[in-house]
Structure formats: C-alpha cells, structure tokens
Amino acid sequence: MVVLLIRMKLVVLRHSMTGQRATEMISGGLFGLVLAAGTMLLAIWDFPVASLPFDLLGAVFALWTAGWLLGPVLFGGGDETLRPEHFTLLPVKPRRLASGLLGAAFAGLAPLVTIAAFAALVVVAATAGLGSGAVVVGVVAAVLQLVFCVLASKLGTAALAQIMRSKGGAALAALISAGILAVLNSGWVLVPLVEVALLTGFPELFSAWVHALPSGWGLVAVEAAGGGDWLTVAASLGGLAVLSLLSLLGWAALLRRRMTTRRASGRPARPGSGGWAGGPVTAVAAKELRTWTRDLLRFHYLCFALCYALAFCMLPLAIGTDIFLPWTGLVFAVWAAAMSANLYGEDGTALWGTMMIPGGARNDVRGRQLGWLLVAAPLTLVLTACSLAYTGSWELWPWPAALVPALLGGGAGVTVLVSVLRPVPMTDPHKRGGNLLENGTDFTQVLLVLVLVAATAAPAFFAVRLGPVWAGPVVGVLTGGGLAWLLGRIAADRLDAQAPAVLHRMRSGALRKEKAAFAWDRLNPQLGDVDLGLEMGLDTAPRGRRIYVLTALTLCWVPLVAQGVVPALMLATGTVNPSWFLALHLPLPLRWPTIWAMIGIGAALGLSGLYLLLKSRSEAQRTCEPTQAGE
C-alpha cells in the first residue's frame, strides 16, 4: 500500500511539473534549501557564547515545526496530492490508509528540504565535539523530528478542518493567521533584542522553552548523548516516537470521520428574533449584524482584524516599548474595513432580492454602512481608550480624536464602493462548506481597501500636524462623515444602475469558478481548490510583470511603514527610538524629508504593483470570459 501510493504521488507530481507550476516548485525548493543551509550554518558558526548554537537551533527548529503545523492555515489546507476521498470505495481500513498516505507524504520537496535542515543535529554534534555517539543520536533524532513534523501537520490539518466549522474554530484560525502576519510585519522591532542576545546569550527561560518544546527534543537527545546521559536520550527520542504514533492514530480517526461523514453546508438557519423598529435601512443593518455574528466567514474576518491589531501593536512590548499600543484601535479600524471589502460578493446571488424592491439599492447600501459601523466603531473606540489608558499617553488625544472618525467614515464608504465596483464572485452562503480553509480571501481586494482607507485619513493627519489642536478632530469628523455619505451614494447609484450586470457577474463567476475548480481538481488534484483571481491573473501575466508585482507588493511595506509611518509617528509624538530607522539617524533638518521620501517610495511600489496586478486580473478575466452561446 505504501509503495503504491508513493508511486502514485510521484506520477502526479511528474505530470504537474510543467510551465509556471514547475517554476514555482523549483524556486520554492531552492528557497527552502537556502533556509536549510542557513540552519546548517548556525550549527558550525563560532559564537562568543557556547550555548548559543544550541539555543538558536532550538528556536529555528521550532520555526520549522511551526511551518509544518501552521502552513495549512495560511495556504489552504496543506498537501492534498492524494485525497482520502479518492479511496473511499476501496476495502482499506483507515489506519492502513493513513499509513499509506503517510509514506506518500514523504515523497516531495518539503520533506527533503526539512530533513536537510534537521541534519544540523548531526553537524552540531560533530562540530561541538560531543562524540560519535552523539552523531548517531543526531541521525536518529533528525529522522524522528521529520516524522513528527509530517504527522503533526497531517493531524493538525485534519483537526482544523473539523473545528473550523464552528465559531471557536473560526476564531482560532483568525488568531493563528493574524499572529503570523503580525510577526512578519512588525517582527523587525525584535532586532535590537536579538542583537544583544547574539553577544551575551539568550535568557535561561528562553533556552528552557526551546528545549522543552517537542521541536527541541532531538537537540536535548544530542546534548544528553554528549554528556553520557543515555536515559535522557532514550526519553527524548521515545517521546518523539510516542507523539508521532499518537498523531498517526489521531489522524487515522479523523480520516475515518472525513470519509464517512457527508459534507454539510452549515447549520440550519435559525428563526429571526423580530425586526427592528424603523425603516428599511435599519432592517438591513439588523440583518448585517446577524450576519456578522452568525456567518462563519464574516466572524472569522472580524476576529482576524481584532487579533492582528492586538498582535501587531503589542509585539514591541517584548523590547520594553509601547510605541504602537496607542494606535491599536486605528489598526483595527483599517483591517476591519479591508476584511469587509467583498460584502456583496460574500452574499452571492442574494442580490436579486434587493433588485426586486424599488429603491432597494440605496437602502441596502446605507444599511450595510450602518451595520459595519455598529460592528467596527465600538471595538475601535474601546481599543483606543484602553490603549491610551494603559500607556498613559493622554497627550496624544488629538491624533485618535482626528483619525478614528476619519477612518471609520472612510471605511464605511470605501467598503461598499469597492464591493459594488469590484465584487469577487463567491459560492452562495447556503452552498458553502463549513470549512474555512476552503473559502479564500481575495488579496488584491484587501490590499486595495487597505490603501484607500488609509488614504482617507490623510486630511485629518495633516490637520493635526500643521493646524491648531482643534483642527484635527473637526477635519476628521467632517471628512469621515462626508466620505461615508459621498462614497455610499456613489455605490448606491452604481448598484441601482448596474445591479443586473453585478448579479450576472457574481452568478456566472461563481458558477464558472465551481466548474473550473471541479475540472482542475480532476486534472490536478495536488493543487487543491483554485483561486481564479490572483492565481490566474499572475499565471497569465508576462514573467517580468509577475516578478515585479510580487517584489513590489512584498517590499513596499518596508519603506512605507517601517521607514516612513513609524518614524513619522515617533517624531510627531516625541517618542524617538532610532533603532534601525534611517531618518532618525540623520540631522534634524533631513529627518522629515527622508521620511516623506520613504513614504513616497513605498507608496509608489505598492500602487504600481497593485495597478499591474489588477491589470493582469482584468486581462485574465477577459481571456476566460465565456461567450453568450457558451453560457
């Protein structure tokens, strides 16, 4: 069984190694080998403190293991080259099938790259002079670490697929993905802490934690073998083996449930609790509030915005600074708007009900704006007030007093406008699977709303920076209210005039996506669900444009936020910590020009990358647009 499934997977991989997919797999493998080589380098580097190689390897091994465990949350469900459903009709027991699929899981680039990284256990045992016994233990430990990672990843993916059908699972998925993204975006604040640790060594508590985690048990075994403590060696390696066996048994049990349980599209609809007193606008707002609390996708998005704001702004506390904390509410408001960028696309073909009501478009848009504000505004105000109270930075009150109403009003206007102008077709909610891993987010739409909502706060920002103390709040309220009214009216007029076209796009787009995903899944099951948006647009774009878009959207945040917005806030609030901020190391007359130059460079990179990405998406959609006869 194992040999058969390995051969089957290799055949599938061989046939998929064509065109852009081959380039992505090869480049991903090369990048992984570079990371593995960096892990090896830590094992042979001559550090000033003898314990540093082991502590650093423990931390890096924890990151490799976290990649296996959390990767499926970020990249849509993990490796599904061979799906268990394909073997449902075969007389194979779940445990035997799990063993076969486990063997097939080791056939691929990711396990090869990971075992190359874990081979650092052998290298550190040899270079540290721990003896031949420790080298042998390092070989065994590397293999067991890989087995544990693969099995834990399989178990974690299967478990997440089950728990994500509930609100708790939606919140957990949001916490994981938001935490990872926040670390990637603001992890640079930990650079001074790491620099000190590389010279003086890590704290004992940190060292104890990286050794206590299962990802560090192989390292514990190697160190114990060097000291002749064979009981600890046996306990560490035996612990990895037991955890791997338990993961296999748990995965087999979840496989049985997956292969024998019919997929549900969600809970039955609960009866309403009665309408609100008032007109059609408040009725739509009440419907939106129920959707935000009942629909798993909306609830997941709201939790993501909250978790990201908290993780992003609290991370600098690790180095003893609370510079981001007063802005937690503002970060939440921006991300709450970005995650609401597809309000109409998420509802699918339910738009036909709005079309049947005379004047329904305007009431629907205003009701959605009111519903979003009722969800986002209280959390924004609470986060802002609590963060200011915790830091005691009440002298900063003109900034949130100006930026909060500007961002909330701008968000209420931008979300409905973008949702009407660029709805991304999605499966209707009643046809949607409960597993959130199957319902992706459109990256370009989120990025577009992030940029536009942040831009709506520009007048209030300059009013606080250049005007009297009362000017900022006044300008913030006026611009927020004005943009909410104006952009909402434009969205309502556009929806009223082109509702049939919008409905046709969502209906035909969702149907086309389902059919294409079904056909693609039959031809390329290892690719899983297909996002016929970002993925398709970049695949059909010229190679040079594709490289520029990915590079620009990846690097634009460094000059825009890290070297622009953050030092600007430091200078504006008087809390200056030079660290790695270029502008803060320059003479005073050059600081603000440098900051504006960095913001300009970052904005140029981001906007140009976003423009080319949208252009590629439009070209790909026109190329694949079916003819009227074909429909």
C-alpha positions as CSV (number, residue, x, y, z in Angstrom):
1,M,0.0,0.0,0.0
2,V,2.7,2.4,1.0
3,V,4.8,1.8,-2.2
4,L,1.7,2.0,-4.4
5,L,0.7,5.4,-3.0
6,I,4.2,6.8,-3.2
7,R,4.5,5.8,-6.9
8,M,1.0,7.3,-7.5
9,K,2.0,10.6,-5.9
10,L,5.3,10.7,-7.9
11,V,3.4,10.2,-11.1
12,V,1.0,13.0,-10.3
13,L,3.9,15.3,-9.4
14,R,5.8,14.4,-12.5
15,H,2.8,15.2,-14.7
16,S,2.2,18.5,-12.9
17,M,5.8,19.7,-13.4
18,T,5.0,21.9,-16.4
19,G,5.1,25.6,-17.1
20,Q,4.6,28.0,-14.3
21,R,3.9,25.2,-11.8
22,A,7.3,23.7,-12.4
23,T,9.0,27.1,-12.0
24,E,7.2,27.7,-8.7
25,M,8.0,24.2,-7.3
26,I,11.7,24.6,-8.3
27,S,12.0,28.1,-6.9
28,G,10.3,27.1,-3.7
29,G,12.6,24.1,-3.4
30,L,15.7,26.3,-3.9
31,F,14.4,28.8,-1.4
32,G,13.9,26.0,1.1
33,L,17.4,24.7,0.6
34,V,18.8,28.2,1.2
35,L,16.9,28.2,4.6
36,A,18.2,24.7,5.3
37,A,21.7,25.9,4.5
38,G,21.2,28.8,6.9
39,T,20.2,26.3,9.6
40,M,23.4,24.3,9.0
41,L,25.4,27.5,9.2
42,L,24.1,28.1,12.8
43,A,25.5,24.7,13.7
44,I,29.1,25.4,12.6
45,W,29.3,29.2,13.4
46,D,31.7,30.2,16.1
47,F,29.6,32.2,18.6
48,P,31.0,34.0,21.6
49,V,28.8,32.0,24.0
50,A,29.0,28.2,23.9
51,S,25.2,27.7,24.4
52,L,24.2,30.0,21.5
53,P,24.3,27.3,18.8
54,F,22.0,25.0,20.7
55,D,19.6,27.8,21.7
56,L,19.5,29.2,18.1
57,L,19.0,25.7,16.6
58,G,16.2,25.1,19.2
59,A,14.5,28.3,18.1
60,V,14.9,27.6,14.4
61,F,13.7,24.0,14.7
62,A,10.6,25.4,16.5
63,L,10.1,27.7,13.4
64,W,10.4,24.7,11.0
65,T,7.9,22.7,13.1
66,A,5.5,25.7,13.2
67,G,5.8,26.0,9.5
68,W,4.5,22.4,9.1
69,L,1.7,23.0,11.7
70,L,0.5,26.4,10.6
71,G,1.3,26.4,6.9
72,P,-2.1,24.8,6.0
73,V,-3.9,27.6,7.8
74,L,-2.2,30.2,5.6
75,F,-2.0,28.2,2.3
76,G,-5.3,26.4,2.1
77,G,-5.3,23.0,3.6
78,G,-1.8,21.6,3.1
79,D,-0.7,18.8,0.7
80,E,-3.7,17.2,-0.9
81,T,-2.0,15.5,-3.8
82,L,-3.7,12.2,-2.8
83,R,-7.1,12.9,-1.3
84,P,-8.6,10.3,1.1
85,E,-11.9,10.7,-0.7
86,H,-10.4,9.0,-3.7
87,F,-10.1,5.8,-1.8
88,T,-13.5,5.8,-0.1
89,L,-14.8,2.8,-2.1
90,L,-11.7,0.7,-1.6
91,P,-11.8,-2.0,1.1
92,V,-9.0,-0.3,3.1
93,K,-9.1,0.4,6.8
94,P,-8.5,4.0,7.9
95,R,-5.3,3.1,9.8
96,R,-3.8,1.3,6.8
97,L,-4.8,4.1,4.5
98,A,-3.3,6.6,7.0
99,S,0.0,4.6,6.9
100,G,0.0,4.6,3.1
101,L,-0.7,8.3,2.9
102,L,2.0,8.9,5.5
103,G,4.5,7.2,3.3
104,A,3.3,9.2,0.3
105,A,3.6,12.4,2.4
106,F,7.4,11.9,2.5
107,A,7.6,11.9,-1.3
108,G,8.0,15.6,-2.2
109,L,10.3,18.6,-1.9
110,A,9.1,19.8,1.5
111,P,10.2,16.7,3.4
112,L,13.6,16.6,1.6
113,V,14.2,20.3,2.5
114,T,13.2,19.7,6.1
115,I,15.4,16.7,6.6
116,A,18.3,18.8,5.2
117,A,17.5,21.4,7.9
118,F,17.2,18.8,10.7
119,A,20.6,17.3,9.6
120,A,22.0,20.3,11.6
121,L,21.6,18.0,14.6
122,V,24.3,15.8,13.2
123,V,26.5,18.7,12.2
124,V,26.3,20.4,15.7
125,A,27.1,17.0,17.4
126,A,30.2,16.7,15.2
127,T,31.4,20.3,15.4
128,A,30.8,20.7,19.2
129,G,32.9,17.6,19.9
130,L,30.2,15.6,21.6
131,G,31.5,12.3,20.3
132,S,30.5,9.6,17.8
133,G,27.5,8.5,20.0
134,A,26.0,11.9,19.8
135,V,26.4,11.9,16.0
136,V,24.5,8.7,15.7
137,V,21.8,10.0,18.0
138,G,21.7,13.1,15.8
139,V,20.9,11.0,12.8
140,V,18.1,9.2,14.6
141,A,16.8,12.4,16.1
142,A,16.7,14.1,12.7
143,V,14.6,11.3,11.2
144,L,12.2,11.3,14.2
145,Q,11.8,15.1,14.1
146,L,10.8,14.9,10.4
147,V,8.3,12.1,11.1
148,F,6.8,14.1,13.9
149,C,6.5,17.2,11.8
150,V,4.8,15.4,8.9
151,L,2.4,13.5,11.2
152,A,1.6,16.6,13.4
153,S,0.9,18.6,10.2
154,K,-1.5,15.9,9.0
155,L,-3.2,15.7,12.3
156,G,-3.4,19.5,12.7
157,T,-4.8,20.0,9.2
158,A,-7.5,17.3,9.7
159,A,-8.4,18.7,13.2
160,L,-8.6,22.3,11.9
161,A,-10.8,21.2,9.1
162,Q,-13.3,19.9,11.7
163,I,-13.1,22.7,14.3
164,M,-13.3,25.4,11.7
165,R,-16.9,24.6,11.2
166,S,-17.7,26.4,14.5
167,K,-17.1,29.9,15.8
168,G,-14.4,28.7,18.1
169,G,-12.5,27.2,15.0
170,A,-13.1,30.5,13.1
171,A,-11.6,32.5,16.0
172,L,-8.7,30.0,16.3
173,A,-7.9,30.2,12.6
174,A,-8.0,34.0,12.8
175,L,-5.7,34.1,15.8
176,I,-3.1,31.9,14.1
177,S,-3.1,33.6,10.7
178,A,-3.2,37.1,12.3
179,G,-0.4,36.3,14.7
180,I,1.8,35.0,11.9
181,L,1.1,38.0,9.7
182,A,1.7,40.5,12.5
183,V,5.1,38.9,13.3
184,L,6.0,39.1,9.7
185,N,5.0,42.8,9.5
186,S,6.4,44.0,12.9
187,G,8.9,41.4,13.8
188,W,11.7,43.9,13.0
189,V,11.1,45.5,16.4
190,L,12.8,42.5,17.9
191,V,16.1,43.1,16.0
192,P,17.7,45.0,18.9
193,L,16.8,42.2,21.3
194,V,18.3,39.6,19.1
195,E,21.5,41.6,18.5
196,V,22.1,41.8,22.3
197,A,21.3,38.0,22.7
198,L,23.8,37.1,20.0
199,L,26.6,38.8,22.1
200,T,25.6,37.8,25.6
201,G,23.4,34.7,25.1
202,F,19.7,34.2,25.4
203,P,17.9,34.3,28.8
204,E,17.7,31.0,30.7
205,L,13.9,31.0,30.4
206,F,14.2,31.2,26.6
207,S,16.7,28.4,26.5
208,A,14.5,26.2,28.7
209,W,11.4,26.8,26.5
210,V,13.1,26.0,23.2
211,H,14.4,22.7,24.7
212,A,11.1,21.8,26.4
213,L,9.1,22.0,23.1
214,P,8.8,18.8,21.1
215,S,10.8,20.5,18.3
216,G,13.7,20.7,20.7
217,W,13.7,17.1,22.0
218,G,16.1,16.0,19.3
219,L,18.5,18.7,20.4
220,V,18.1,17.6,24.0
221,A,18.9,14.0,23.0
222,V,22.1,15.1,21.2
223,E,23.3,17.2,24.1
224,A,22.5,14.3,26.6
225,A,24.4,11.9,24.4
226,G,27.4,14.1,24.5
227,G,27.2,14.1,28.3
228,G,26.6,10.4,28.6
229,D,23.1,10.7,29.9
230,W,21.6,7.9,27.9
231,L,18.4,7.8,30.0
232,T,17.6,11.3,28.8
233,V,18.5,10.3,25.3
234,A,16.0,7.4,25.4
235,A,13.3,9.6,27.0
236,S,13.7,12.3,24.3
237,L,13.7,10.0,21.3
238,G,11.0,7.8,22.8
239,G,8.9,10.9,23.4
240,L,9.2,11.9,19.7
241,A,8.2,8.3,18.7
242,V,5.2,8.3,21.0
243,L,4.0,11.7,19.9
244,S,4.4,10.5,16.2
245,L,2.4,7.4,16.9
246,L,-0.4,9.3,18.7
247,S,-0.5,11.7,15.8
248,L,-0.9,8.8,13.4
249,L,-3.7,7.3,15.4
250,G,-5.5,10.6,15.7
251,W,-5.1,11.3,12.0
252,A,-6.5,7.9,11.2
253,A,-9.5,8.5,13.4
254,L,-10.2,11.9,11.6
255,L,-9.7,10.2,8.2
256,R,-12.5,7.8,9.1
257,R,-14.7,10.6,10.0
258,R,-13.8,12.6,6.9
259,M,-14.5,9.6,4.6
260,T,-17.8,8.6,6.2
261,T,-19.4,11.9,7.1
262,R,-21.4,13.8,4.5
263,R,-20.2,17.4,4.0
264,A,-22.6,19.9,5.4
265,S,-23.1,23.4,4.1
266,G,-23.6,24.8,7.6
267,R,-26.2,24.9,10.4
268,P,-29.9,25.2,9.6
269,A,-31.0,28.8,9.6
270,R,-32.3,30.0,12.9
271,P,-35.5,31.9,13.1
272,G,-35.2,35.6,13.4
273,S,-35.8,37.4,16.6
274,G,-38.0,40.0,15.1
275,G,-37.3,43.1,13.1
276,W,-36.0,46.4,14.4
277,A,-38.3,49.4,14.8
278,G,-37.6,51.8,12.0
279,G,-37.3,51.8,8.2
280,P,-35.6,49.6,5.6
281,V,-32.2,51.0,6.4
282,T,-32.3,49.7,10.0
283,A,-33.8,46.4,8.8
284,V,-30.7,45.9,6.5
285,A,-28.4,47.0,9.4
286,A,-30.1,44.4,11.7
287,K,-29.6,41.7,9.0
288,E,-25.9,42.7,8.7
289,L,-25.4,42.5,12.5
290,R,-26.9,39.0,12.5
291,T,-24.6,38.0,9.6
292,W,-21.5,39.3,11.3
293,T,-22.3,37.1,14.4
294,R,-23.7,34.0,12.6
295,D,-21.8,33.6,9.3
296,L,-18.5,31.9,10.0
297,L,-16.7,33.7,7.2
298,R,-17.7,37.2,8.5
299,F,-17.0,36.2,12.1
300,H,-13.6,34.9,11.0
301,Y,-12.8,38.2,9.3
302,L,-13.8,40.2,12.3
303,C,-11.7,38.1,14.6
304,F,-8.7,38.4,12.2
305,A,-8.9,42.2,12.3
306,L,-9.0,42.2,16.1
307,C,-6.2,39.6,16.6
308,Y,-4.0,41.3,14.0
309,A,-4.4,44.7,15.7
310,L,-3.6,43.4,19.1
311,A,-0.6,41.2,18.0
312,F,0.9,43.9,15.8
313,C,0.7,46.7,18.4
314,M,1.6,44.6,21.4
315,L,4.7,42.9,19.9
316,P,7.0,45.9,20.7
317,L,6.3,45.3,24.3
318,A,8.8,42.5,24.1
319,I,11.6,45.1,23.9
320,G,10.1,47.3,26.5
321,T,8.4,49.9,24.3
322,D,4.7,50.6,23.9
323,I,5.1,52.9,20.8
324,F,2.4,51.1,18.8
325,L,0.0,50.5,21.6
326,P,-1.9,53.8,21.4
327,W,-2.8,53.1,17.8
328,T,-4.4,49.7,18.3
329,G,-7.9,51.0,17.6
330,L,-6.8,52.6,14.3
331,V,-5.1,49.5,13.1
332,F,-8.3,47.5,13.9
333,A,-10.4,50.0,12.0
334,V,-8.3,49.8,8.9
335,W,-8.2,46.0,8.9
336,A,-11.9,45.7,9.7
337,A,-12.6,47.7,6.6
338,A,-10.1,45.7,4.5
339,M,-11.7,42.4,5.5
340,S,-15.1,43.8,4.6
341,A,-14.1,44.6,1.1
342,N,-16.4,41.9,-0.5
343,L,-19.7,42.4,1.2
344,Y,-21.8,41.9,-1.9
345,G,-19.6,39.1,-3.2
346,E,-19.9,37.2,0.0
347,D,-23.7,37.3,-0.2
348,G,-23.6,35.8,-3.7
349,T,-26.8,35.8,-5.7
350,A,-28.9,37.1,-2.8
351,L,-28.6,40.5,-4.6
352,W,-31.7,39.6,-6.7
353,G,-33.9,40.2,-3.6
354,T,-32.6,43.8,-3.4
355,M,-33.3,44.2,-7.2
356,M,-36.9,43.3,-6.7
357,I,-37.6,46.2,-4.3
358,P,-38.0,49.7,-5.8
359,G,-35.3,51.9,-4.3
360,G,-33.8,48.9,-2.5
361,A,-30.2,49.6,-3.7
362,R,-29.9,52.9,-1.7
363,N,-31.4,51.4,1.4
364,D,-29.2,48.3,1.2
365,V,-26.0,50.3,0.8
366,R,-26.9,52.6,3.7
367,G,-27.9,49.7,5.9
368,R,-24.7,47.9,5.2
369,Q,-22.7,51.0,6.1
370,L,-24.7,51.4,9.3
371,G,-24.2,47.7,10.1
372,W,-20.5,47.9,9.6
373,L,-20.2,51.0,11.8
374,L,-22.2,49.3,14.5
375,V,-19.7,46.4,14.4
376,A,-16.4,48.3,13.9
377,A,-16.9,51.6,15.8
378,P,-17.5,50.2,19.4
379,L,-14.4,47.9,19.2
380,T,-12.3,50.8,17.7
381,L,-13.3,53.2,20.5
382,V,-12.8,50.6,23.2
383,L,-9.4,49.6,21.9
384,T,-8.3,53.2,21.6
385,A,-9.5,54.2,25.0
386,C,-8.0,51.2,26.7
387,S,-4.6,51.5,25.0
388,L,-4.4,55.2,25.9
389,A,-5.3,54.5,29.5
390,Y,-2.8,51.6,29.7
391,T,0.1,53.7,28.3
392,G,-1.0,56.9,30.0
393,S,-0.4,58.8,26.7
394,W,-3.3,61.2,27.0
395,E,-1.2,63.9,25.4
396,L,-1.8,62.1,22.1
397,W,-5.5,62.6,22.2
398,P,-5.7,64.9,19.2
399,W,-4.4,62.1,17.0
400,P,-7.0,59.4,17.7
401,A,-9.7,62.1,18.1
402,A,-9.0,63.1,14.4
403,L,-8.1,59.7,12.9
404,V,-10.8,57.5,14.4
405,P,-13.8,59.3,12.9
406,A,-11.9,59.8,9.6
407,L,-11.0,56.1,9.3
408,L,-14.4,54.8,10.4
409,G,-16.2,57.1,8.0
410,G,-13.8,56.3,5.2
411,G,-14.0,52.6,5.9
412,A,-17.8,52.7,5.8
413,G,-17.7,54.4,2.4
414,V,-14.8,52.5,0.8
415,T,-16.0,49.0,1.7
416,V,-19.4,49.4,0.0
417,L,-17.9,51.2,-3.0
418,V,-15.2,48.6,-3.7
419,S,-17.7,45.8,-3.1
420,V,-20.0,47.2,-5.7
421,L,-17.4,48.2,-8.3
422,R,-15.2,45.0,-7.9
423,P,-17.3,42.2,-6.4
424,V,-15.4,39.0,-6.3
425,P,-17.7,36.1,-7.1
426,M,-18.1,33.5,-4.3
427,T,-20.2,30.5,-3.7
428,D,-23.6,31.3,-2.2
429,P,-23.6,31.0,1.6
430,H,-26.1,28.2,1.6
431,K,-23.8,26.2,-0.8
432,R,-20.6,27.0,1.0
433,G,-18.8,24.3,3.0
434,G,-18.3,24.9,6.7
435,N,-14.5,24.5,6.5
436,L,-13.0,28.0,6.3
437,L,-9.9,26.6,4.6
438,E,-12.0,26.2,1.5
439,N,-13.1,29.8,1.4
440,G,-10.2,32.0,0.4
441,T,-9.7,35.8,0.6
442,D,-9.0,37.9,-2.4
443,F,-5.6,39.5,-1.8
444,T,-5.9,42.4,-4.3
445,Q,-9.3,43.5,-2.9
446,V,-8.0,43.5,0.6
447,L,-4.8,45.4,-0.4
448,L,-6.9,47.9,-2.4
449,V,-9.1,48.8,0.5
450,L,-6.2,49.0,2.9
451,V,-4.6,51.7,0.7
452,L,-7.8,53.6,0.1
453,V,-9.0,53.6,3.8
454,A,-5.5,54.7,5.0
455,A,-5.6,57.5,2.4
456,T,-8.9,58.8,3.8
457,A,-7.2,59.7,7.0
458,A,-4.6,62.0,5.2
459,P,-6.6,65.3,5.6
460,A,-7.1,64.6,9.4
461,F,-3.4,63.7,9.7
462,F,-2.2,66.9,8.2
463,A,-4.7,68.9,10.2
464,V,-3.3,67.6,13.4
465,R,0.3,68.0,12.2
466,L,0.0,71.5,10.8
467,G,-3.1,73.2,12.3
468,P,-4.2,74.1,15.8
469,V,-5.2,71.4,18.3
470,W,-9.0,71.6,17.5
471,A,-8.5,71.4,13.7
472,G,-7.7,67.7,13.6
473,P,-10.9,66.4,15.3
474,V,-13.0,68.8,13.3
475,V,-11.4,67.8,10.0
476,G,-11.6,64.1,11.0
477,V,-15.3,64.2,11.7
478,L,-16.1,66.2,8.5
479,T,-14.0,64.0,6.2
480,G,-15.3,60.8,7.8
481,G,-18.9,61.8,7.6
482,G,-18.5,63.3,4.1
483,L,-16.7,60.3,2.6
484,A,-19.2,57.9,4.2
485,W,-22.1,59.8,2.6
486,L,-20.5,60.5,-0.7
487,L,-18.9,57.1,-1.4
488,G,-22.1,55.4,-0.2
489,R,-24.2,57.5,-2.6
490,I,-21.9,56.6,-5.5
491,A,-22.1,52.9,-4.6
492,A,-25.9,53.1,-4.3
493,D,-26.2,54.9,-7.7
494,R,-23.8,52.3,-9.3
495,L,-25.7,49.4,-7.8
496,D,-29.1,50.8,-8.8
497,A,-27.9,51.4,-12.4
498,Q,-26.0,48.1,-12.9
499,A,-27.5,45.7,-10.5
500,P,-28.4,43.1,-13.2
501,A,-24.8,43.2,-14.5
502,V,-23.4,42.8,-11.0
503,L,-25.7,39.9,-10.3
504,H,-24.8,38.3,-13.6
505,R,-21.1,38.6,-12.8
506,M,-21.5,37.1,-9.4
507,R,-23.8,34.3,-10.7
508,S,-21.7,33.4,-13.7
509,G,-18.4,34.0,-11.9
510,A,-19.3,31.6,-9.0
511,L,-20.6,29.0,-11.4
512,R,-17.6,29.3,-13.6
513,K,-15.3,29.0,-10.6
514,E,-17.1,25.9,-9.4
515,K,-16.9,24.2,-12.8
516,A,-13.3,25.2,-13.3
517,A,-12.3,24.1,-9.8
518,F,-14.0,20.8,-10.4
519,A,-12.3,20.3,-13.8
520,W,-8.9,21.5,-12.4
521,D,-9.3,19.2,-9.4
522,R,-9.8,16.2,-11.6
523,L,-6.8,17.1,-13.7
524,N,-4.5,18.3,-10.9
525,P,-5.7,17.1,-7.6
526,Q,-2.5,18.0,-5.9
527,L,-3.3,21.7,-6.3
528,G,-6.5,21.6,-4.3
529,D,-9.0,24.4,-4.6
530,V,-8.2,27.1,-7.2
531,D,-8.5,30.8,-6.7
532,L,-9.4,32.0,-10.2
533,G,-8.4,35.5,-9.2
534,L,-4.9,36.4,-8.1
535,E,-3.5,33.0,-9.1
536,M,-5.0,33.1,-12.6
537,G,-4.1,36.7,-13.2
538,L,-0.4,36.2,-12.3
539,D,-0.2,32.9,-14.1
540,T,-1.2,34.5,-17.4
541,A,0.8,37.7,-16.9
542,P,4.3,38.2,-18.6
543,R,7.1,36.9,-16.5
544,G,8.7,40.4,-15.9
545,R,5.4,41.8,-14.7
546,R,4.8,38.8,-12.4
547,I,8.3,39.2,-10.8
548,Y,7.8,43.0,-10.4
549,V,4.3,42.6,-8.8
550,L,5.4,40.0,-6.3
551,T,8.6,42.0,-5.4
552,A,6.8,45.4,-5.2
553,L,3.9,44.1,-3.0
554,T,6.4,42.3,-0.7
555,L,8.9,45.1,-0.2
556,C,6.7,48.2,-0.3
557,W,5.9,47.9,3.4
558,V,9.5,48.4,4.4
559,P,9.9,52.0,3.2
560,L,6.2,52.8,3.6
561,V,5.6,51.6,7.2
562,A,8.8,50.6,8.8
563,Q,10.9,53.5,7.4
564,G,8.1,56.0,6.9
565,V,5.0,55.8,9.0
566,V,6.6,54.5,12.2
567,P,9.4,57.2,12.4
568,A,6.8,59.8,11.5
569,L,4.7,58.8,14.4
570,M,7.8,58.9,16.6
571,L,8.7,62.4,15.6
572,A,5.1,63.6,15.9
573,T,4.6,62.2,19.4
574,G,8.1,62.9,20.7
575,T,8.9,59.3,21.5
576,V,12.1,58.8,19.5
577,N,14.0,55.4,19.4
578,P,16.5,55.5,16.5
579,S,16.9,51.7,16.3
580,W,17.2,50.9,12.5
581,F,15.1,53.9,11.3
582,L,17.2,55.7,8.7
583,A,15.6,59.1,9.2
584,L,16.2,59.1,12.9
585,H,19.9,58.8,12.4
586,L,20.1,61.9,10.2
587,P,20.5,65.5,11.2
588,L,17.2,67.2,12.3
589,P,16.7,69.2,9.0
590,L,16.8,66.0,7.0
591,R,14.5,63.8,9.0
592,W,11.1,64.8,7.7
593,P,12.3,64.9,4.0
594,T,13.7,61.5,4.4
595,I,10.5,60.2,5.9
596,W,8.4,61.6,3.1
597,A,10.8,60.2,0.6
598,M,10.4,56.8,2.1
599,I,6.7,57.0,2.2
600,G,6.7,58.1,-1.4
601,I,8.9,55.2,-2.5
602,G,6.7,52.7,-0.6
603,A,3.5,54.1,-1.9
604,A,4.9,54.1,-5.5
605,L,5.9,50.4,-5.1
606,G,2.6,49.4,-3.6
607,L,0.4,51.3,-6.0
608,S,2.3,50.3,-9.1
609,G,2.3,46.7,-8.0
610,L,-1.4,46.8,-7.2
611,Y,-2.2,48.5,-10.6
612,L,-0.3,45.9,-12.6
613,L,-1.9,43.1,-10.6
614,L,-5.4,44.5,-11.2
615,K,-4.5,44.9,-14.9
616,S,-3.4,41.2,-15.1
617,R,-6.6,40.1,-13.4
618,S,-8.7,42.1,-15.8
619,E,-6.8,40.6,-18.8
620,A,-7.1,37.1,-17.4
621,Q,-10.9,37.5,-16.9
622,R,-11.4,38.9,-20.4
623,T,-9.5,36.0,-21.8
624,C,-11.6,33.4,-20.0
625,E,-14.9,35.2,-20.3
626,P,-17.4,32.7,-21.9
627,T,-19.4,33.7,-24.9
628,Q,-23.1,34.1,-24.7
629,A,-23.5,30.9,-26.7
630,G,-21.3,29.1,-24.4
631,E,-23.3,30.1,-21.4
